[in-house]
């Protein structure tokens, strides 16, 4: 939607489904989904109307998982970017909005963000001890079609 001329350009699909079985006993899975470049742009602009497009341009894939742990919502969100510069621009924008995020959510603290090359990993307290391990184990696949997307999630669930 943001780039009609790139409609069939490949991006990286990520599956966090395997994370569900790694959740602590005190947590229950709520949902897993992809925000996408458009969703990230809407989120960032909702938190700061002056957000710059550089913060979401260069998106190459993302996936988030929400769980309830001891009665509180918890988040694990992995984003992939076209370049390290794109990842840094997203990280910088996110850090600048963390206070607004807490004010608008039911989170007690802003989720942490860690950048490694083209990836950023955002996680709340319940995932602090093992977020990196979960993200590293998440299957990733370059896709460009709906059938490739279906295949990716079918293969990951086996």
Helices and strands as residue ranges (DSSP letters): G 4-6, E 11-15, G 17-22, E 27-33, H 36-47, G 53-55, E 59-69, E 72-81, H 84-104, E 112-116, E 119-123, G 125-127, H 131-137, E 139-143, H 146-156
